[in-house]
Structure formats: C-alpha cells, structure tokens
C-alpha cells in the first residue's frame, strides 16, 4: 500500500515566524476576554485571509475555537467553503474537531506552536492527519514559538487557579 504521510519538518521560514507572532497576538485577545489564549490565522499567497481566537465562553458556542473562527473568516472572505493553498498558523495543537474542519476545508498546511498532550489530535493523541482513509492530506509542523505559546497558556491557567483559590477563600 502506498501510504501518504504528512511532512513533519522542524525548519521554519521568516514568514512562518511573522505569522505565528500574529497568531500569538490573537491569543492575547482571547486571554483579555477570559478565554483560553489560543489564536489562529490562515495565510494564502502571503496574505492573511482569515483570523480568529478562542471565544467559546463569550459566544456560548463550544465550537468557537480559534481554528474554527479563522476558517469561518477565510471562507467568508474567499466566498468558498474550501480554502486550498492555505497555511493555518495556530498557537496550540488542534483538537479532533478542528482537525476535522481543517481536512474538510482542504487546508494544505498547519503550523502549531505548543503541543496539547490531552486533546491535541495532530501528533499528541490521535495523529489525525495520518489516517489513511482521509481524502485530503494535510502537512504539519510543530514547535514554532513553542516556549512563548506554552508560557502564555501556563500563566493563564496559573492565574485562573489562583483566582479560583481566592474566590473559595473569600466565600468561607
């Protein structure tokens, strides 16, 4: 069987770094809303065609992940539910829902910063893009600006735990 496997490459371009920096800025917007700080953007031919950040709490929508928001934005801007020839930059490894949407949208490449050991579906748990039955193959790379994205997430959850602890103390 001739198995197509996604390319996993540890070398990134200056453009990749610039786009991931912008994704980190979008993650900060999520954090300002009290959401888990994840940002994403889609780039086609050197131009941003879609952006998003986590908003499931604010939107009362469990599907309002950064990747889904960026995909929806790009589809609207490009007037198409398929967005080939694009690269998705995201600060956290996509979950299964987002991985499925990436395949359905026909995104060519995904670059994510931090791995998600519990719910990451690209390399941490399911290796979703490597499933042979998929009708679209997605290339992926990971680790670009991993320390920055991981620190942002760690700081967010540390603050959240401290706030929860303080709230518990004040109600005693």
Secondary structure, DSSP 4 states (H G I P E B T S, - for coil): -------B-----HHHHHHHHHHHHHHHHHHHTTS---EEEEEETTEEEEEEE--HHHHT-TT--HHHHHHHHHHHHHT-S---S-EEEEEE---HHHHHHHHHHT--EEEEEE--TTT-TTTTS--GGG-TT-SS--EEEE-TTHHHHHHHHHHHHHHHHHHHHHHHHHT-
